[in-house]
Structures are given as C-alpha cells and as structure tokens.
Amino acid sequence: MRILVVEDDQLLNKTLSYNLSAVGYSVDGAMSKAVAIRFLEKQDYDLIVLDVNLPDGNGFDICREVKERRPDTAVIFLTANDMESDMLKGFELGADDYVTKPFPISVFQKKVSALLNRISAQSGGDFYDDGNLYINFSELSACLAGQPITLTSLEYRLLKVLTKNSQTVLTRQVLLEKLWDADENYVDEHALTTTISRIRSKIETNQHSYIKTVYGMGYMWIGGAQK
C-alpha cells in the first residue's frame, strides 16, 4: 500500500511518515502542493493524507484533482480547524475521513488501517492489515511492526481462514475441513494445534493477542487486541 503524506508542518510530516512506514506502508512525504503534485504525476497512491492549509494552496484543490483522475484513491484530511463547513466541503469532494489536530498517532494509524482494509475488501484485495500486522496472501509475505516474518504455506492458509472470519468462533472441525486443500493433503488435530502455536509465537507480543482459544470449541481471530 502506497501513502502520500501532504503536510507542511515538518515535524508532523516526518512523524506520520515514520510511523506509517514502521508498520509496512510505502510512504512519501510532501510539504507543499507543488511537491505533492509532482509525486502524483509520477505514480498512483492508495491513500493521500492531506493537510487542508498548505503554503502554496490547499488540500481541497489536490483532492479535487486526484478524485477526477483516480476516483478510488482514498483521502484523509488533516486540519486544525474543527469547522463543519470544512468537513462538509472535504466530504463533498470525496474525502473518506477527517482528522482534527492534535491527534494521537495510535488513533490515526487505526483510522488508516481500517480505511485501507475496507478498500481492500471492496476491491477484492487479498491481504490483512491492522497497522501492526500485515499479511499479503497473494504474494505470501508478511511483516510485524514493519519487520518481515516468515510463515509456512500451512500457516498462511490457516491465517487466511481466521482473518476472513474475524470475531467468529471456528471449531477445530471447521478449520480442519477448510485446511484440507485441493490436493487432499490431510491436516490432523495435532498439526492444527502445532500450527496455531507456531503462528502465535510469530505474531503475538506482550502487547497484542491475535488468536483466542475458546475452550471446548475452537479458535477465534481477535485482531491484535491489547493484552
């Protein structure tokens, strides 16, 4: 996922770019409308984080130009003005969300993650991303807090089943049936237990839990819940 951060406050620009890059996004930063336009002429972005007030223009103009050329590009506006008129104008231009400064970086990351996941689901994208854990099921790649992690083919298959059924208890029998692949490679109870354990060791930390054991039933994906 490529993100363009357009913000003239140098510290905020670097902070947003750093934190988004740290969780696996490819990020470019621009501090003016002119620089942002140059980036946009060279490549497309999945999301643009736009400051409303820029030294050589405003974010509304950039949003208008982007939406005319590539309507599916997501836009989050940043502003110090908690003004209803600004919010309405942004949404009328096709903005997806609006964040008023100052704001916690952790909350902003969650907004970005939720928005990009929604876009992915609508476009049929085959990946999971919560801002901390990123899994690309098409490319069989994954990273945790921006650091690559290695998963086996069976682990990817199990993770895909779990993430696509988030907050739903999946019995061991259901999981075993879904993991029985087209070549009829059998997965038994022991292999399932071992694979769940291996996945937990790779993606769970002291701060985040992803897989909940529902005793007597099975497992449930809880999406990086705070411990």
C-alpha positions in Angstrom: 0.0 0.0 0.0 1.4 3.4 -1.0 0.6 6.5 1.0 1.4 10.2 0.3 1.5 12.5 3.3 1.0 16.1 2.4 1.6 18.3 5.5 3.6 21.5 5.7 4.5 21.0 9.4 7.9 19.3 9.1 7.8 17.5 12.4 4.2 16.2 11.9 5.0 15.1 8.4 8.1 13.2 9.5 6.2 11.7 12.5 3.3 10.5 10.3 5.7 9.2 7.6 7.9 7.4 10.1 5.0 5.7 12.0 3.2 4.6 8.8 6.5 3.3 7.3 7.2 1.4 10.5 4.1 -0.8 10.1 4.8 -1.7 6.5 3.4 1.0 4.3 5.4 2.6 1.5 5.3 6.4 2.3 6.3 9.6 0.5 6.1 13.0 2.2 5.4 16.4 0.6 5.3 19.7 2.4 3.7 21.8 -0.3 1.0 21.4 -3.1 3.7 21.7 -5.8 5.7 18.8 -4.4 2.6 16.7 -3.9 1.6 17.2 -7.5 5.0 16.1 -8.7 4.7 12.9 -6.7 1.2 12.3 -8.0 2.3 12.8 -11.6 4.9 10.1 -11.2 2.8 7.4 -9.5 -0.6 6.5 -8.0 -1.3 6.2 -4.3 -3.8 4.1 -2.4 -4.2 6.8 0.2 -3.4 10.5 0.5 -3.2 12.2 3.9 -3.9 15.9 3.1 -3.4 19.0 5.2 -6.2 21.5 4.4 -3.9 24.5 4.6 -0.7 24.5 2.6 1.8 27.3 1.9 1.1 27.3 -1.9 -2.6 26.2 -2.0 -4.9 23.9 -0.1 -5.7 20.3 0.2 -9.2 20.7 -1.3 -7.6 21.5 -4.7 -5.4 18.5 -4.5 -8.3 16.2 -3.5 -10.4 17.5 -6.4 -7.6 16.9 -9.0 -6.9 13.4 -7.6 -10.5 12.3 -7.5 -11.0 13.5 -11.1 -8.1 11.4 -12.3 -8.3 8.4 -9.9 -11.6 8.3 -8.0 -10.7 5.2 -6.0 -7.8 6.9 -4.2 -8.6 7.3 -0.5 -8.2 10.7 1.2 -7.9 11.6 4.8 -7.9 15.4 5.6 -5.9 16.9 8.4 -6.9 20.2 9.8 -6.5 22.5 12.8 -10.0 23.9 12.1 -12.8 21.9 13.7 -15.2 23.6 11.3 -18.3 21.9 10.0 -18.1 23.8 6.7 -14.6 22.5 6.1 -15.6 19.0 6.9 -18.6 19.2 4.6 -16.5 20.6 1.7 -14.0 17.7 2.2 -16.7 15.0 2.1 -18.3 16.7 -0.9 -15.0 16.3 -2.8 -14.9 12.6 -1.9 -12.8 12.6 1.3 -13.0 9.3 3.3 -12.2 10.7 6.7 -11.3 13.9 8.6 -8.9 14.3 11.5 -8.6 17.4 13.6 -5.2 18.3 15.0 -3.8 17.5 17.5 -4.5 13.8 17.5 -2.9 10.6 18.9 -0.7 8.8 16.4 -2.1 5.4 17.5 -5.6 6.5 16.7 -4.5 7.9 13.4 -2.8 4.6 12.5 -6.0 2.7 13.3 -8.1 5.0 11.1 -5.6 4.4 8.2 -5.7 0.7 8.8 -9.5 0.5 8.9 -9.8 2.6 5.8 -7.3 0.6 3.7 -8.8 -2.7 4.9 -12.2 -1.5 3.8 -10.9 -0.5 0.4 -9.1 -3.9 0.1 -12.3 -5.7 0.9 -14.3 -3.7 -1.7 -11.7 -4.2 -4.4 -11.2 -7.9 -3.6 -7.7 -7.3 -2.3 -6.2 -10.4 -0.6 -4.4 -9.1 2.4 -4.8 -8.4 6.1 -3.5 -5.2 7.7 -4.3 -3.8 11.2 -1.5 -1.2 11.3 0.8 -3.6 13.2 0.5 -7.0 11.4 0.5 -7.1 7.6 -0.1 -10.3 5.7 -0.3 -10.4 1.9 -1.9 -13.7 1.0 -1.3 -13.3 -2.8 2.4 -12.7 -2.5 2.9 -14.9 0.6 4.7 -12.1 2.5 4.1 -10.7 6.0 5.6 -8.3 8.5 5.0 -7.4 12.1 5.7 -3.8 13.2 7.5 -3.3 9.9 9.8 -6.3 10.3 9.4 -9.2 7.9 8.3 -12.5 9.3 8.5 -16.0 7.7 5.4 -18.1 7.5 4.8 -21.6 6.1 2.2 -22.4 3.4 0.0 -24.0 6.0 0.4 -21.0 8.3 -0.7 -18.7 5.5 -3.7 -20.9 4.8 -4.8 -21.0 8.4 -4.3 -17.3 8.9 -6.4 -16.6 5.8 -9.3 -18.7 7.2 -9.0 -17.0 10.6 -8.7 -13.4 9.3 -11.6 -13.8 6.9 -13.8 -14.9 9.7 -12.7 -12.3 12.3 -14.6 -12.4 15.7 -16.2 -15.7 14.7 -15.5 -18.9 16.7 -14.3 -21.6 14.3 -14.4 -25.1 15.6 -11.5 -27.4 15.2 -13.5 -29.5 12.8 -14.4 -26.5 10.6 -10.7 -25.4 10.5 -9.6 -28.9 9.6 -12.1 -29.1 6.8 -11.1 -25.7 5.4 -7.4 -26.6 5.5 -7.9 -29.8 3.5 -6.5 -28.5 0.2 -7.3 -29.3 -3.4 -4.6 -32.0 -3.4 -6.2 -33.6 -0.3 -3.2 -33.0 1.9 -4.6 -34.1 5.2 -4.2 -31.8 8.3 -4.8 -33.6 11.6 -5.7 -32.4 15.0 -2.0 -32.4 16.2 -0.9 -30.4 13.1 -3.6 -27.8 13.7 -2.6 -27.4 17.3 1.1 -27.1 16.4 0.4 -24.6 13.6 -1.7 -22.4 15.9 1.1 -22.4 18.4 3.8 -21.5 15.8 1.7 -18.7 14.5 1.2 -17.3 17.9 4.9 -17.4 18.6 5.5 -15.4 15.4 2.8 -12.7 15.6 1.8 -12.3 19.2 3.7 -10.0 21.6 3.3 -8.8 25.2 1.1 -6.0 23.8 -1.1 -7.8 21.2 -3.1 -11.0 21.1 -4.5 -12.3 17.8 -5.9 -15.8 18.3 -8.2 -16.6 21.2 -8.7 -20.2 22.3 -12.3 -20.9 23.0 -12.1 -23.9 25.2 -14.2 -26.8 24.2 -14.9 -25.3 20.8 -12.1 -23.9 18.8 -10.4 -20.6 18.0 -11.3 -17.0 17.2 -9.4 -14.2 15.5 -9.5 -11.1 17.7 -7.3 -8.9 15.6 -4.4 -7.6 17.7 -6.4 -6.9 20.8 -4.4 -5.2 23.6 -3.4 -7.5 26.4 
